[in-house]
Amino acid sequence: AKSFSVHLMDLMTSWAVVCDVYFLEPQVKQPDETPVEFAGRVQQLIAKRANLRVVPWDGYLKYYNLAGDVPRFSSSQ
């Protein structure tokens, strides 16, 4: 039987993050391709390789005030 401190030390030093790492071929923006189209094409390649769905997410949701638009997001309830 281990003491609590030894068990705690084992927990703190033996953790690991298990993940899959995929390498894709380098992509180059085509001459007739806009930056948005290029980003979408690369996003589709990544999603296909990682077996994920492509969603229309631009990362700006954190800048919107949802509490005023959607009552259930209000903290006053």
ABEGO torsion letter per residue (X at the ends): XBBAAAAAAAAAAABBBBBBBBBBBBBBBBAABBAAAAAAAAAAAAAAAAGBBBBBBAGAAAABBAAAABAAABAAX
